[in-house]
Each structure stands twice: as C-alpha cells, then as structure tokens.
Amino acid sequence: MQLNITDIIRNLLKYRKFVFITTFSVGLIMAFYVYVILKPIYLSTGTVKTTFKPSSLSGLLSGSGVGDLSGLTDFTGGSSIKELSLFENILISRRNIEETIIKYNLNSEWEFKYNQDAIKFFREDVLEITKDKIAGTLEIGIYDTDPQRAKDIADFMIFQLNKINTEMNVQNAKSNREFIEARYKQLLNDLSKAEDSLNNFQKKYGIAPDITFKAVSQAAIQLEAEIKSEEIKLSLLKNIYNPEEPEVLLQQNKINALRNQLQNINTEEYDVNDKLKLKGAPDVLLNYYRLQKEVEIQNKIQSFLLPLYEQAKIEEKKEMPTVIVLDSPNLPEKKVKPQRVKMILISMFIAFSISLFSTMFLDKVKRINIPKLLKDEFKRV
C-alpha cells in the first residue's frame, strides 16, 4: 500500500474527529497515570575520593627506612583508576547490597520473590555510580521515591564502602605480617645456629684471621648479605605482581648481577696481594670465613626484616578511614524521574500515528469491490 502526503492529509481531515479524540484520550490517561499513580523518584548523590594511602607491602617497605626501594611502587593499586574500580566493586558487591536491602527493608516494598532479583534491581535501578578517572573521584547516587530515604541509603553506602575497604586493608596487613613473621622466626633460628657454630669453631681453633683475609672475606660477606636482602624484596614483589611484570624482572636482574660479582670473588685463586680472591685460602681460614659469613648475613637480614616486622604489626592494628568524602549525600528537593511531559507527548504521538494509519488502512479496504472480484473469478473458471 503506497502512501503519499495527499492521502495522509485527506484521511486526517476525513477522520479528524476519531484521530483527535483517540490522541487526547490516550494523553489524558497517560497524564492521570504519571501524575496520580506513578510515584516521583528522587536522586541523592555523594562524592568520595581515595586517600591513596598505601597500607600493604609498599607501605611497609617504603615506611621501614631500609635500603633503596626506588624500584618499588604502590602495590595496593598503583593508580586512582584501580582504586576507583575497587570502590565500584565493593559498592555493587552482593554483601553490600544485601546489607542495605535488609537495613532499610526495601524488599517489603518491592516484593521480589527471590533475593537475587532484589539485588539485581538495586544494582540496575537504584544505584548509580559515576567515576572521574582524571580527578580520582567517584559519585554515588541513589534513586528512591522517598527523598529522605534516598539520602540515608547514600550515606549508608559510603559508610559501607569505608568499612569494607578498611576490613580488606586490615586483612592484607595481617597477611603481610604473617608472611614477614614466618620469615623473621626462621631468621632467628638460622642466626642462633650460625652463632653457635662460629662460637664452637673459635673455641676449638682460637682463630684470629689476618687483616688481608678479613678484608677479602668482608667484601664477599657484604655481597651475600645484599643478595639475601634483595631476594627477600623479590619474594615480596612476587606476592603482588605477576612474574613478567617489569618490577619483578628488574629486581631479578639486580640479584643476578650481584651473584655474578660474588661468583668472581669465590672462584679466583687466593693471593695476599689480591683482596678479591678466596678459592685457594687455607682450609681453617676458609671454614672460619664461611661461619662468620653466615652469622653476618643473618644479622644483615635481621636488620632488614625487623623494621618491616614491627611496621607490619602496626599496620595490622590500624583501622583509619580509607575514603575521603568530598560531598556528603544531599537531601533532594526536585524529582528526577519520571519525565512526565515527555511521557505524555510520546504516548500522544504514538496514539496519533496508530489511529491515523489505521483509518487509512480501513479506508483502502473499503474501496476494494469484493463481490465484483468474486464474480469475475467465477466467470473465468
């Protein structure tokens, strides 16, 4: 059925009464629905920002004052984007939404049969999250038919965000403390054994090494102690990063370079005129060197681990706020939904279009001479 503007205008004039009555009737029904039946919805928003305070291994290492940690960055997220993504995941988590629904008894109004449907409705129709990756802020919005309840729920969401994030930080700190504590206890045991072995050796031989040998041995001891410390740093890095991350590879290369330097010391022939050659040293001196080396290495590791261990215990007890509230949720004064005028106009346009084209279709059908068509067909047969 081909249509042109002339047909449309002719049918509109011919059936104008029906078309306009239908259009305005639908408009009145929709107006009654949106103004009387449909409840207005309000939006309360609050804005938060991360504190960017490292509370994991990066905080422990950078706060311990040990060694050069310039290669270590923020292990807890590294950027505002990761931190904001964590905040978003906390807000939309099942735990958080369930606690919110229960606290405000929302499902008694929604009447969902299954809890998962209520959670889905909250995520999609109640909660609104807007991230500003450049500024590092996150806006939390709550839609509700009651403006005061919208504000209260938004306040509670910020409270939950801070609480859950703090709990996660404390749990991370506990894991860090347990990891370092296990290594520290092993260190104390190894140090005790090394000191006992050196003491027994000195009681047996009463040895006092010559100055040249002592200088040579100290160089190797310092290298081994540094290697052990760097290996501990590498272990901490591997707890956070993937093996192929640049930070891990850089630390591994640093350790390999130190090992090569130590290998050069340990494999060359001993000579009093060469302070970096130990291989040919007398057996008694060499045994003394090895025992002394073990004691000093363990002492070096202890000086590295002890501040970390103490800092880890402090971090575990901290429960400081991890979320900065830039704007507290407001008490909304104006509704944001529904857009009543827009809904009425759209419904009237749809009613106008359907009524107009239905009259055109019926008019076309009436023009067809059905009896004449049947008679012609009968004669043909």
Secondary structure as the mmCIF struct_conf table of DSSP 4:
data_model
#
loop_
_struct_conf.conf_type_id
_struct_conf.id
_struct_conf.beg_label_comp_id
_struct_conf.beg_label_asym_id
_struct_conf.beg_label_seq_id
_struct_conf.end_label_comp_id
_struct_conf.end_label_asym_id
_struct_conf.end_label_seq_id
HELX_RH_AL_P HELX_RH_AL_P1 ILE A 5 LYS A 14
TURN_TY1_P TURN_TY1_P1 TYR A 15 TYR A 15
HELX_RH_AL_P HELX_RH_AL_P2 ARG A 16 PHE A 32
HELX_RH_PI_P HELX_RH_PI_P1 TYR A 33 ILE A 37
BEND BEND1 LEU A 38 LEU A 38
HELX_LH_PP_P HELX_LH_PP_P1 LYS A 39 PRO A 40
STRN STRN1 ILE A 41 THR A 50
BEND BEND2 SER A 56 SER A 56
HELX_RH_AL_P HELX_RH_AL_P3 LEU A 57 SER A 64
TURN_TY1_P TURN_TY1_P2 GLY A 65 GLY A 65
BEND BEND3 GLY A 67 GLY A 67
TURN_TY1_P TURN_TY1_P3 SER A 70 GLY A 71
TURN_TY1_P TURN_TY1_P4 PHE A 75 THR A 76
BEND BEND4 GLY A 78 SER A 79
HELX_RH_AL_P HELX_RH_AL_P4 SER A 80 LEU A 91
TURN_TY1_P TURN_TY1_P5 ILE A 92 ILE A 92
BEND BEND5 SER A 93 SER A 93
HELX_RH_AL_P HELX_RH_AL_P5 ARG A 94 LYS A 103
TURN_TY1_P TURN_TY1_P6 TYR A 104 LEU A 106
HELX_RH_AL_P HELX_RH_AL_P6 ASN A 107 TRP A 110
BEND BEND6 LYS A 113 TYR A 114
HELX_RH_AL_P HELX_RH_AL_P7 ASN A 115 PHE A 121
HELX_RH_PI_P HELX_RH_PI_P2 PHE A 122 VAL A 126
STRN STRN2 LEU A 127 ASP A 132
TURN_TY1_P TURN_TY1_P7 LYS A 133 GLY A 136
STRN STRN3 THR A 137 ASP A 144
BEND BEND7 THR A 145 ASP A 146
HELX_RH_AL_P HELX_RH_AL_P8 PRO A 147 TYR A 205
HELX_RH_AL_P HELX_RH_AL_P9 ILE A 211 LYS A 238
TURN_TY1_P TURN_TY1_P8 ASN A 239 ILE A 240
BEND BEND8 TYR A 241 TYR A 241
TURN_TY1_P TURN_TY1_P9 PRO A 243 GLU A 244
BEND BEND9 GLU A 245 GLU A 245
HELX_RH_AL_P HELX_RH_AL_P10 PRO A 246 THR A 267
BEND BEND10 GLU A 268 GLU A 268
HELX_LH_PP_P HELX_LH_PP_P2 GLU A 269 TYR A 270
STRN STRN4 ASP A 271 ASP A 271
TURN_TY1_P TURN_TY1_P10 VAL A 272 ASN A 273
STRN STRN5 ASP A 274 ASP A 274
TURN_TY1_P TURN_TY1_P11 LYS A 275 LEU A 276
TURN_TY1_P TURN_TY1_P12 LYS A 279 GLY A 280
HELX_RH_AL_P HELX_RH_AL_P11 ASP A 283 LYS A 317
STRN STRN6 VAL A 323 ASP A 327
HELX_LH_PP_P HELX_LH_PP_P3 SER A 328 ASN A 330
BEND BEND11 LYS A 334 LYS A 334
STRN STRN7 LYS A 335 LYS A 337
HELX_RH_AL_P HELX_RH_AL_P12 ARG A 340 ARG A 367
BEND BEND12 ILE A 368 ILE A 368
HELX_RH_AL_P HELX_RH_AL_P13 ILE A 370 ARG A 380
#
